[in-house]
Amino acid sequence: MHPPPPAAASAMDFSQNSLFGYMEDLQELTIIERPVRRSLKTPEEIERLTVDEDLSDIERAVYLLSAGQDIQGTSVIANLPYLMRQNPAETLRRVLPKVREVLHVAGVEMQLTAAVSFLTILQEDSVSIHTYAHSFLQVILLHLEHRDAGVSNAWLETLLFVIEVLPKETLRHEILNPLVSKAQLSQTVQSRLVSCKILGKLTNKFDAHIIKRDILPLVKSLCQDVEYEVRSCMCRQLANIAQGIGTELTKSVVLPELIELSRDESSSVRLAAFETLVNLLDVFDTDDRSQTILPLVKSFCEKSFKADESILISLSFHLGKLCHGLYGIFTPDQHLRFLEFYKKLCTLGLQQENGHSENQFPSQILEQEKKYISVRKNCAYNFPAMIVFVDPKNFHMELYSTFFCLCHDPEVPVRYTIAICFYEVLDALIDHLPEILELMSAGGESSAQENKFSSLPDLIPALTAAEQRAAASLKWRTHEKLLQKYACLPHVISSDQIYYRFLQRMFTIMMTNNVLPVQKAASRTLCIFLRYNRKQEQRYEVIQKLIEQLGQGKSYWNRLRFLDTCEFIIEIFSKSFFCKYFFLPAIELTHDPVANVRMKLCYLLPKVKSTLKIPADKHLLQQLEMCVRKLLCQEKDKDVLAIVKRTVLELDRMEMSMDAFQKKFYEKDLLDQEKEREELLLLEMEQLEKDKQQNDGRPMSDKTFEKKRRDTKTPTLPKSISISVPGPSSGTTSTSKEIKKSKLIRSQSFNNQAFHAKYGNLDKCASKSSVGAYTPSVSGLTKTSMISLTDDSFRTRNASSAAASFSPNTPLPSTSRGTGNSVDPKSSGSKDVQPRKATLKSRKSNP
């Protein structure tokens, strides 16, 4: 290679001589590379790797196993489950014998592949258990003692799965009988280790007399093996053996062996004995635990600080289970000792006395620090169990300082673990927020909802701060989950607190946040807040904002969110509530100038139609039909038109719910009736509360609220509010008076409303679509007749409805909106579209 030219001119010399020099260098590299290329693709190798394409899968597999390269044989064995699925008889007859031959001299990779393939064949049930045992079991047993430990373990794992499904006779003759010789001291250590694990699996497969006669003598022998690895391995199988032999044999056979192993000279054997004792605590009675196990555990803990840190890792992990299992047996002094021992482990590596020796190398110091971190992490994992151990009443006095140290540990894994256990950081808190808040709520002395958190004045600021923190972060999934969990707030704080501190925030998120799942979460939570709001005026204001700021908003994005909100309203509220306030504002979006809005509405129309009841909602059904017909006649966007046509077919197939209960809709109608009762009950409670305040100036308590619920045979508000809406009660009965009352309330929303004049131009569309064409009927009741557009067609359900709950001086905006332009401004690329003004009408109705 030529050296680069001197950097006198601080630039590369691209003269002719220099370029020729570089070309020579490239030629030299090419000459060096050519032999490498040839060595990888010689004709002989190509010939050996080439297989006739006309061969079948079975023939190709046999050929490659007989004359192919190792990599080809490994590929065939990996493909063995496929061959068994396609042609099991030929695979067993021709391919499997070749596999047996190849495995005798196979390398590690092929052996591992065969172990996995044999297990896959078993799990896929490609052949019967009898055939599998006859064809594959001997191959598995033959390679259990492979000289490579990884290969031996792979075959052992396959065998342990096979033992689960083999019949007893096969297990006894093929596995248990040969195991007697394999477990002898004359066999290799590897053979005895394999025998320990097989014995642990076999115990659950035989009767007690066979276990006592054939298996337990082998277990005792291996527990006293001269090699500590064998003793440790057999000790760890004693828990499985105890489950198979019962309590009496465990106390007479297993416990003495554990006691002896717990005093073994090897620390790994003592550790295995300790862990097995902890796992078997439930098996032993109180006397065994107090007289035998407790002294052993106490001695082990006292010696652990003088031993290797690995023992401390295991001890710290099992300490919570140990203290729980021995709870009630400790004397006060022993109780205090174990608690202090736990506290010491929680600060291991942090205190000065746990400092490093000057003679240690940096690598040793780092390794020791990792072990200390693992110990403290395990202590954080066991912290809830230790709270039970000291009694929650003594938490502040006994464990608060330790809890503080774990929360402020310098290592992230420790803080994360304690957070998961006690939900003290945002991510870990969210999943359990409803339970935590309800427990805090239940802990109050006062039953009045408004006074539940009088002793926790910082709770609501903390909740709002948590939401703001999540919103400011880049973790939108955390923000979404937090908003979903806030749906539990009606159970724990007052309606006024939700209205003034959380409702407006939900509106802001819906209108300004850029993440769609977050907006939807805020929308659903807002609907739940509205569902359980106890003040008519506040409910009215929320409904008005939803219609004006979202449904009639300037941004098409807001109008899309309005449709999402309508979907949640249908899910959470009664049918009458949706029809009363959101039906017309929703279907008016069929005239929206943005295609995406019209498209989303089309997807929602089947759910909208499901809220109607015939004949009471006949006029709403007619309006829905007119809107769909207009879409069919005037829609210019081909994508929207295609969806409209599919939606019309779906609407035609839908069966309408009737005012009277029908058998096919019984459960849904009953659920809807319960929702409607809840809504009526909220109105009644508000009136009772006003009367109460006028009498003595005190607000209604939750006890009065619940009593009123029981009096009206309405079930308690569900605790799983964030997940579902209240369901029907199996014992609920409905009287004709209640049914009439629910109908009356549902009919109040459209009193004295005339159909908007903007639908007048549909006559032209109707006549156009009736000429030589199929006329779809959204109701599914008729497919040929056109609907008359007379005033009678759109009369309200009941012109003589009872007085409304809303005050006449607080008008709700009407559901009528200006006619939208059919031109689609998609090319503008903006979310903002000129708003359509609402016609405000006075309405006498209840939300």
N, C-alpha and C positions, 0 to 999 in steps of 0.2 A: 504494500500500500504506500502511496506517496504521501508524505506529510503535507499538511495544508501550507499555503504560501505564507511568508511572514506578514504580520499584521502591521506593517509600517504605515500603509495608507489607510488602515482601519477598514479595509474592504477586501472581499474575495477577488482574486485575480482570475478573470475569465478569459485569459488569452488562449490562443490555439493550442500551445503546448500543454497548458494546464488541462484543457478539455480532453486532449488525447490521453493524458495520464489518468483521468477519471474513467475514461472508456476502458482502458486496460484493466483498471481495478474491477469494473463491472464484469468484464470477460472472465477474470480470475474467479470471481464469485460464482459465475455461471458454471464454470468447469468444476468447481468444488461441489456444487449442488447437484449436478447431473448424476453422479453415482448414487446419491441418496435416493433420488427419484426412481432410478432403475431398481435399486435394492428393494423398494416397496412394491413394485409391480412387475415382477419377473413373469415370463410366460408360464413357467412351471407352476408358480403359485396361482396365477389366474386360472390355469387348467384345473388345479386341485380345488379351487373355490367355486368352480362353475358346476351347476347342477342342471340336469335336464328339466326343462320347463314342463314337459308332458307328464312327469311323475305326479302321482296323487300325493296328498298330504302324508298318508301313512308310509308310502314307499319312499318319499323324500326323507322322512324322519329316520327310517331304518337305514337308508344309504348314508346320511350324515353321521349317524351314530357309529356306523361301521367304518367309514373311510374318510370322514370329514375332519376338519380341524377342531381343536378344543372349543373355540368360540362358537362354532356351528353346533357342536354337541350341547353346549350350554344353552343355546337358543332353542334347540329341540326340547330340552328338559323344561325350560321356562314355558314352552308352548304345550306342555303335556296336559294341563287342565282343559285346554281347548280341544285337543284330540279326544279326550275322554268324553267331552260333551257331544262331539260330532259322531264318533264311532267307537264306543267303549269296548265292544267285543274285539275288534281288530287291534285296538291299541293295547289291550291286555295280552293278546296272543302274540303280536309281532314286535311292538315297540318296547313294552316293559322289560322283556328279557334282555334286550340290548342295553336298556338303561342300567339294569343290574350289573351287566358286564363292565360298562364304562365306569360306574361308580367305584369299582374296586381300585382303579388307578387314577381316579379323577382328582383334580386339584381342589383348592379351597373354594373357589368361586362356583364351580359346578356342584360341589357338595351343598353349599348354602342354597343354591337355586333349587336343587332337588328337594331339600327339606321344606322349602316354602311351597313348591308345587304339590308335594304330597299332602300337605296340610290344606291347600286350596281345594284339592279333589275331595277331601273329607268334608269340608265345609259346604261345598256345592252339592253334596249328595249325588255325585255322578254315578255311583254304584251302590249296591246294598252294603250294609255293615259286614255281613258275612264275606262277601266278595272282597271288600277292602282288606279285611283281616287276613284273608288267604293270600292276597296278591301283594300287599304293601307292608304289612306288619313286620315280617322278617327282615325286609330291607332296612326298616327304621331301626330295629333292634341291633342289626349287624354293625351299624355305624355310630352307635351311641358312645363308644369308647375311642372315637377318632383321636389321633394324636394332637390335632389342633383343638384347643379349648373352645374356640368360637364355633367350629363345626359341630363339636360334641353338644354344646348347649343348644344349637339350632335343632338338631335331631331330637334332643330331650324335650324341647318345647312342643315339637310335633307329637311326640309320644304322649305327653301329658294331656294334650287335647284328645288323642285317640282313646286314652283310658276312660274318658268321660262317657263314651258311647259304646264301648265294647261290652258284650255280655259277660256274666260272672265266670262262666266256664272257660271262655277264651282267656280272660284275665288270669285265672288261676293256672292254667296249663302253660300259657305262652309267656307270662310275665312274672307271676308270683313264685312259681316253682324254680325257675332259673335264678331268681333273685337271691335265694338262699345261699347259693355258691358265690354269686357276685359280691355279696356283702362281707365275705370272709376277709380276715387280715392278710391272707395270702394274695389277694387281688390288689390291683393298683389303687392308688389314692383316687384317681379319676373314676374308677369303677365304683368305689365305695361312696363317693360323693353323689354319683348318679343314683345309686341305690337309696340314699337318704331321701332324695326328692321324689323318687317313685313311691317309696313307702308312705310319704305324706299324702300322696294322691290316692293310693289304694285303700287307705283305711276306711273311707266313706263308702266303699263299694262292696264290703263283705259283712257278714253277720258277726256278732260279738264273739262267738266261740272260735271262729276261724281267726279273727284278729288276735284273740288271746293265745291261741295255740301256735299260729304261724308267723304273725307280724310282730307282736310285742317282744318276743325274744330277740329278733333282729334289731328292733329299736334300742333295746338295752345294750346290746353288743356295740352298736354304732355310737351310742352316747359315751361309751367307755373306750373308744378307739384311741390308739396311740398318737394319732395325728390330730392336732388342734383344729385343722380345717374341717375334718370329718365331724368332730364333736360339735363344733359351732354350727355346721350345716344341719346335723340331725336335731340339735336343740331348737333351731328355727322352725322345724317341721312339727314340733311337739304340740303347737297350738292346733294345727289341722288334725293331728292324731287324736287330741282330746275331744274334738267335736264328734269324732266317729265312734269313740269307745264309751262315752257317757261319763257321768259325774263320779260314780263309784270307782271305776277303773282309773280315772284321771287322778283321784286322790291317792289311790294305792300304788299306782305305777308311775304316772307322769310326775307328780309332785316330788317324790323322793329323788328322781333323776334331776329335776330342776334345782333342787336344793344343793345337790352335789356339784352340778355344773356352775352354780352361782359362786362357788368357792374355788373354781378352776384356776390353775396357774396362769392361763392365757387370758389376757384382757378381752380379746374378741369373743371368747367363749362366755366370760362373765357378762359381757354386754348382751349377747344373744339370750342368755338366761334371764336377764333383767327385762328385756323387751317381751319375751314370751310370758313372763309372770304378769306383766301389765296387761297383755292381751287376754289373759285367762282369769282376770280378777272376778268377772261375773260368774265363773264356774264354781269358785270356792265359796264356802259359807263364811259366816262372820268369825267363827273360831279359827278357821284356817288363816283367814286374812290377818287377824289380830295377833295370833300366836306364832305363825310361821312366816307369812309373807312380809309383814311390816318390819320385823327385825332385819330380814334380808335386804329390803329396800333401803332401810335407814343406813345400814352398813355400806351399801353400794354408793349412796349419795355422799356419805362422809368421805369416802376414799376417792371420789370422782375428781376433786380439784387437784389431787396429787397425780392423777393419771393423765393420759393423752387428751388433748382437746376434742378429739373425735368422740370420746365417750360423753363429754359434756354436750356435744351437739345432739346425740341421741337422747340423753337424759332430759335436756331442755324441751325436746319435741314431745316426749311422753309424760312430762311432769303434770300437765293439766289432767290427762286421763287418769294418772296415778292418784292425784289428790281427790279427784271425783270418785274413783272406785273405793278409796279408803276413807271417804268422808263418814264421820260418825264413829270411827274407831280411834282416831287420834286422841291422846290426852291433851289438855291445854298446852302443856309444854311442848309436846311433839307437834301440835298444830302451829305453834309459834316458830319452831325450828324450821319446818318446811316452808313457811311463809318467808322467813328471813333468807332461806336458801334460794327461793325464787327471786327475791329482791336482789340478791347478790349476782345472780345470773343475768338479770336485766341490765346491770351496769358493767358486765364483764368486758374488760378492755378499755374502759373509759376512765377508771380511777387510777390513781398514781401507783397503788400497790400492784396493779396489773401491768405495769410498764415492762418494757423489753429489757432483756439482758444485754449488757455491752458486748458480750461475746457472740451475739447472734449476727448472722449475715443478713443483708437486706432482703434476700429471697425468703429466708426463714421468717423474718419479721412480717413480710407481706402475707405469707401463708398463714401465719398465726392470726393476723388481723382478719383474714377471711373467715377463719373458724370462729373468732369472737363475734363477728357480724352475724354469722349463722345462728349462734347461740341466742343473741339478742332478738333476732328475727323470730326464732321459735318461741321465745318468751312472749313476744307480742302476739303471736298466733294463739297462745294459751291464756291470754289475759282474761277473756270472758269466763273461762272455767275457774280462774283464780278469784274472780269476783264472787262466784257462787261459793267458793271455798271459804272466803272470809265473811260471807253474808253481805248482800247489797247495802244493808243499813250501816255497815262499818266501812264502806268504800272510801269515804272522804278521809277517815282517820288512818286506815291501813294501807290503801293502795293509790290514793290520789297522787302522791309524790312520785311513785313508780310510773303511773300513767303519764304524768307530766314529762318524766325523763324519756319515756319511749316516744312520745309525740315530738320531742325535741332532739331525738337521736341524730347524730351527724350523718348517718347513713340513710339513703333513700329507701332501700328495701325494708328497713326496720319501721320507718315512718309509714310507708305504704301498707305494711301488714297491720299495724295498729289501726290505721285508718279503715281498712277493710273490715276489721273486727268491730269497730265502733263508729264508723261512718263519720269521721271528723274532718274529712276533706270533701270537696264538692263531688268528685266523681264517685267516691265510695258511698257518700251519703244519699245520693239521689234515689237509688233503687229501693231504699228502705225509709224514705222520707215520710210516706203516709203512716207507717207503723210507729215511727219515732214521734211524730207530732201527736198522734192519737194517744200514745202512752203518756206523753207530757200533759195532754188535755185531761186524761183520766186521773192524773195524779193530783188535780186541783181539789180543794175542799168544797168549793162552791159548784153547784150544778148549773148555774145560770151561764148560758153560752157567752154572754157579753163579759162575764167576769172570769172566764176560764184562765185567761192569761194575764190577770192582774198582777200576779207574782212574777211574770216573765215579760217585763216591759220592752226588752230588747229583741223579742222574737220576730215581730213583723219587720223592723228595720233589718234584721239579719236575713230574713227571707228575700226582701227586696234587694239587699246588697248582693246576695248570692246570685240572683237572676241577672243583675247588672254585670257582675263579674263574669258569668258565663257568656253573656252577650258580647262583652268586650274581648273575650278570648277568641281563638281560632277554632275552638272545638264546638262546632255547631251541633254535633250529635249530643253533647252534654247539655247544651242549651235546650235542644228539643226535648230531651228526657226530663229535664227539670220542669219545663212548662207542662208536660204531661202529668207529672206528679203533683203539681200545684192544684190539680183538679180535686185533691182531697181536702182543700181548705174549707169548703162549706161544713165539714164535719168538725172542724177544730177552732175556727174563729167566727166572729159574727158576720152577718150579712153586710152591715154597714162598713166594717173594716175591709172586707173584700171589695166593696164598691168604691171606697175612697182611695184604697192603696194598691189595688191590683187590676181592676177592670180597665181603667184608662191605659194602663201599661200594656194590657193585651191588645187593645185597639192600636196603640202605637206600633207594636211589633207586627201586627197584621198589615199595616199600611206602609211601613218603612223598612222592615227587614228584607234582605235580599235572598234569604235561603228559604226555599219553598217548604221543606218539612218543618222548619221552625214556625213559619207562618200558619201552617195547618195545625200544629200543636197549640199555638196561641188561640186559634179560632175555636178549636174544640173545647179548650179549657174555659174560654169566655162563655161558650154556650152552657157549660155546666154551671158556671157562676150565675148566669141568667136563670137557669132552671131552678135553682134553690134560693134565688133572691127573694126576700120576704117583704119588700116594699113596692107597691104598685107604681109609684112615681118613678122609682129607679128603673124598674123593668121597662116602663114606657120609654124612658130616655135611651136605654140601651138599644131597644128595637128601632127607635127613630134613627139613631146613629148608624146602625147596621144598614138600614135602607138608604139613607141619604149619603153617607160617606163611602159606603162600599157599593151597594147596588146601583146607585146613581152617581158614582164617583167619576172624576175626569179621567183617571187612569184605567185603561182596560185591565191592568193587572189587579186593581182593586175589585173590579167587577168579577173577575175570575175567582177572587177570594170570597166574594159574596156567594157564589155558587157553591164553593166548598163549605161555607157556613150553612147554607141551606141544607146541604147533605147531612151535616151534624145535627141541625134542628130536627130533621126528619127522624134521625136515629134516637135522639134524646127526649124530644117532646112528643106530646100527643099529636094525632093527625089534625084535630080541630085547631090546635095552636098554630100549626104550620099553615093551614088553609086560611086562618084568620088574618095572619100578618105577613106571610112570606110567599103565598102562592102566586098572587098577581105580580108582585115585583120580580119574581123569578121568571115567569113565562114572558114578561115584557122584554126580557133580554133576547128573545127571538128576533127582535128588531135591532139588535146591537150592530153598529157599523163594523166591528172587528170580527173576523171569521173565527178566530180561536174562541171567543166568548160564545158565539152561536154553536160552535162545535161542542164545547163543554156542556152547554145547556142540553143539547140533544142527548148526550150520554146520561144526563140526570133526569130526563123526562119520565122514564119508567118509574123511578122512585117518586117523582112528583105525582104521577097518576095514582100510585098506591096509597096516597093520603086521602083520596076522595072516597066518599060513601054515597051510594045511590039509594033513594032519589034525592036526599038532602043536598048533595053537592052537584046536582045535574047542571046547574048554570055554570059552575066552574069547569066541569067536563066539556061543556060546549065551547067555552073560551079557550080551553086547551086545544080542542080540535081545530078551531079557527086559526090559532097560531101555527099549528103544524101544517095546515093546508096552505097558509100563506108562505111558509118556508118552501113547501113543495113547488109552489107557483113562481116565486120571485127569487129564490136563492140562485146566485150566480157563481158562487165558489163550488167547484166540482167536488172537492173533498167534503165540504159540509153537506152538499146535496146527497152524496153517497151515504153519509152517516144518517141523514134524515130518513132516507128510504129504509135503511135497516131498522131504525128506531120505530118507524111506523109499523113495520111487520111485528116487532116485539110488542108494541102497544096493542095491536089488534089481538094478539094471543093472550094478553093479560085478562084475568077475570076480575070483575069489579066486586069490591066488598060492599055489602048492604048495611043499612042502618041496623037491622035486626041481626042477631048473632047467627052465623052460619057454621055448620060443623067443620067445613074445610078451613075456615079462617078463625076457628074458635080461640086458639091460643094467642094468635096475633091480636084479635079483637079484645081479648081479656087483658092482655098486656097494655093495649092502648087505653082501655078503660081505667086501668090502674094509674097510668100516667096522667090521664085527665083528672082523676080524683086528687092526685097529688097537687096538681095545679090549682084546682078549686080550693083545696085545703089551705094552700098558702094564702089565698085571698081571704078566706074566712079567718085565718089566724091573724092576718093583718088587722082586720076589722075588730076582732076581739082584743087585740093589743091596744088599738086606739081607744076602745071603750075602757079598758083597764087603766090606761094612762089618764083618761078624763076623770076616772073615779078617784084614784089615789096617786097618780103621777109616777107609777112604777111600771117598768117594761115587763112584758110577759116572759116567764122563765121557760126553760126547755122542758121542765116537767109538765107544765100546762100544755105545751105544744104536743108532747108525746101522748098525754092523756086525751087530747082532742083527736089525735090520730087513731087511738084505740076505739074511741067512741064512734068514729066514722068508718070503722073496719078497714082502715088503710094500713098497709104494712109499713114498718119503720124504714126510713131512708137507708138504702144499702150502703155498706161501708166501702164496697169496691166501686166507688163512683167513677174513679178514673179509668176503670176498665169497661164497665157496662152500665146500662141504665136499669132502673128497678124492674124486676120481673113479676109475673103474676103469682099470686098466692093460691095454693091449691084449695085452701079452705074459704076463699072469698066467694060471697054470694052477692048478687046484684038484684035489687028490687026495681020494679017498673018505674017507681018515682025517681030513683037515681039515674036510670037510663034517660028518662025524659029530661031530667035536669042537665045531664051532659049534652044532650042534643040541643037544649035551649042555649047553653053557653056557646056551643060551636056555631050556632046560627046567628049569634049577635054581631059577628064581624062584618057582615056584608049588608046590613040593614040599609035600605034606601039608597043603595049604590046602583047607578046606571052604568051600563057597559060603555066604555070610552068611545068617543066618536072616531078614534083612529081606526077602528075595525070596520068602519063603513065601507071602505074600498075593497072588502073581501068578497062582496057580491060578484064583482067582476071576475075575481079569481075562481069563485065557485062555479060560475057559468062556464068559464073556460075549461075547468078540469072535468066538467060533466059531459063534455062532448066526446063520445067515442073513446072514453078512457075509464080505467078502473078508479073509483073514488074511494080512497082509504078512509076508514072510520076508526078514530083513535079509541073509541070506547069498545069496539069489537061487537057492538050490538047491531049495526047495519053497515053494509058495504056499498049500497047503491043510492040511497036517498041522501039528498043534501039537507043541511041544517038551515032552518029559517033564522034570519037575523032580526026577528022582531024583538020588541022590548020584552015580551013575555018570556022569550027564551033565556033571558038573563036576569030574571027576578031573583031577589034574595031568598034565602031559605024560609025566613019567617019575618014578615013585615011587622009583626006585633011582638017583637022580642022584649024580654024583661029589661029593666033599666041596667045600663052598663056600669062596670066598676070604674072605668076611667072617667075622670071629670070632664065635662063638656068643654071646659076652658083650656084643656091641654090637648089640642088636636094631633092625632097621629097622621103622618103624611100618607096620602092615598097611594094605592098601588099603581095608579095610572102614570104613565110617562110619555114624553113626546115621541113621535114616530121616528125611528132611527133610519138613517140613510143606508141603503143597501150597498152602497159602494164601499168596498173593503180597503181601508188605508194601511194594508200590511207593508206596502213599500216604504212607508214613512219611517219605519224602524223605531218609532217612539211609542211609549206606553200611554201617552196622554192623548185623549180624544175629547172634543168639545162635550161638556156635560149636558145631560138632558134634565130640565127642571121638572120637579114634581108638583103635581096639583094637590094642594093641601085641602083636605076636607075634614069637617068635624065628624068624629066617629064615636059611637057609643058602644064600646066593647071592652072586654077584659083581656089582658095578656095572659 
